[in-house]
Amino acid sequence: MKKILYASLALLAACTTGPDMKEEQVREHFIKVDEINPAIRPGDNFFMHVNGTWYDTVKIADDQVGVGSYSFLNIPQKQLLENILTEVSKEAHPKGSIEQKVGDFYASGMDTAAINARGYEPIIPILEQIEAISRLSDLHQFVTSELKSNNQTLIGLRISPDDENSSINIVHLSQTGIGLPDRDYYFNTDSSTIGIQKAYQHYLATLFQLTGSTETEATNAAEKTYELEKSLAESHKTRIQRRVVKENYHKLSVDDIETENGNIGLQAILTELGLSADSVDVRQPAYYNKLNAMLGSVPLEDWKTYLKASTLVNYADILSTPFENAAFEYSKVVSGQSTQLTRAQQMVQKVDRQLGFDLGQLYVKRYFNEDAKQRVLTLVNNLQKAFESRINKLDWMSDSTKTQAKEKLYSITKKIGYPDEWREYKVSIDKNNYFENVIALRKDESQYQLAKFGKAPNRAEWGTTPSTVTAYYNPSLNEIVFPAGILQYPYFDFYADDAVNYGGIGMVIGHELTHAFDDQGSQFDKDGNVKNWWTTEDYEKFKAKTQQLIDRYDTYTVLDSVHIKGAMTIGENTADNGGIYIAYDAFKLTEQGQDTTKIDGYTPDQRFCLSIANIWRVKVRDEYMRTYVNTNSHSPAMWRVNGPLMNFEPFYQAFDIQPGDKNFKPEEQRIKIW
């Protein structure tokens, strides 16, 4: 059944890009009205009204944590990528060509016999390097060598634009050093979190045993590592605290850091990395203060144990099967996934993660419809116009702030489909050396990032691969990005009516545009600098409105006593609530938006709303959902539909939502920001 499903979805994606489609094929891309559950009233739960029949019957594959649209549309995407990799890996290609690199990397990872024969031999030199540490300067050297392999242990370092001068890339240091999904996982005492804590410690102990430690030694090492991580976690800011941009920007001189936190050895680390920085942005100073203190008080032997654990975790997924199995046993407690992906699908993920833009070129050539690029650009332009109109009509914003907002809106760079300039990977890939291939690619990635230091940002660069089903807004570059992967059903269909496309990709476009004006994006100006372009009165009104959304989403229950965290998801919720109105206003500018002709018994406005419910059609495991609510800045799918629609007046009119319906809100309680 699973193979049939993958084949059908692969055909669907391929057909979406095809120029010659029969009408019956075209029709299946429209709203599937036979899957609507009429027993659930639209005003009670629109997500389940539209998706209820599907939700109650669909099965989550054993090797997945969920099924449906959005990120889970990457499941059939990966089947398309597997098709490409299977094909290119079987043939010989010129050395250094894209096909040779992705094909041989994939083939090297598929050779599990060779990988298993090596056991943990590939990381013995790294473990020996740790064992040889005898003083703090040795520890600094090890941390630096791992940074060069793109492994961040105690130092979270990245190169990106300066928040206050986006024309130059600088060094940013962020909190890191923990292995659990979030700092709160070390301190929460509910049964689910305790289960994850125990599974993580068991995982660490298993890794130590696989490298020769006795059971007692492994257990002690795992406990020691866990307690050290917990101490570091005490200094971590919460995800909610990290949303305040200005409170997570502290540009400090390297000399001052050396004076106050000399145990970290920052100057030596920067010098070894080739970064001649006089100052750096320390995003979370409390972490580095705590790290400095612990480096001076915790015995060096304990740090060596910690670094061994970190190393084993960093490399477990590219070692022999016992290491991979140990990693999976832990991850399934966090996610609820009961069966590992096939080796082929694991390797698809690794190729996409490490050679994603090479693989992306092959994907685009095979599956992307170039006409879609221009069609979506037209939608983006229409939504910008609709957004401008909405800004002009805001009753809570002054004219001076409106002028600034519109300047920022029209300064947004639009990236659609795939990059104009493709990333090059300066590596040599050997079909017979999987571990060495991964290390070479990790080092190439590290060097690629480090080389950005001191330069102007490359505004042609993409932060995601073309085949990925996603979209994003980058405030530092003031850009919106829509990869080829998301330009397919149910988000975009070349042959669908405007209601479906504006409720689909139009909603996504509106969402990303609104991110430029959410709680974080609003703190950046049109050039990507953290700068206050608001009047004081306007910004206070804006914060009051976002607080209304925070309070509203706090009330939404996800699982038993688990609620959405309104303050953590406020950026995405603002974007969802703004995106729906912007997409609708742009839709009303189209010919169909002015029409009332029904398709499949539904008016254009109804189909617009149906499409919104369709693009967030997702079903996930409870274990995954618990982790998601604690760590993800997006609300769960149901509330990405029901939440905004409660505030969306055209929805009330289209479906005759009345007092007494569970999700009905009186007009004065319908929250509108943008």
Secondary structure by P-SEA (a helix, b strand, c coil): caaaaaaaaaaaaaaaacccccaaaaaaaccccccccccccccccccccccaaaaacccccccccccccccccaaaaaaaaaaaaaaaaacccccccaaaaaaaaaaaaaaaaaaaaaccccaaaaaaaaaacccaaaaaaaaaaaaaaccccccccccccccccccbbbbbbbbbccccccccccccccaaaaaaaaaaaaaaaaaaaaacccaaaaaaaaaaaaaaaaaaaaaccccccccccccccccccaaaaaaaccccaaaaaaaaacccccccccccaaaaaaaaaaaacccaaaaaaaaaaaaaaaccccccaaaaaaaaaaaaaaccccccccaaaaaaaaaaacaaaaaaaaaaaccccaaaaaaaaaaaaaaaaaaaaaaaacccccaaaaaaaaaaaaabbbbcccccbbbbbcbbbbcccaaaaaaaaaaaaaaaaaaacccccccccccccccccbbbbbcccccccccccccccccccccccaaaaaaaaaaaaaaaaacccccccccccccccccccccaaaaaaaaaaaaaaaaaaaacccccccccccccaaaaaaaaaaaaaaaaaaaaaccccccccccccccaaaaaaaaaaaaacccccaaaaaaaaaccccccaaaaaaaaaaacaaaaaaaccccccccccccccccccc
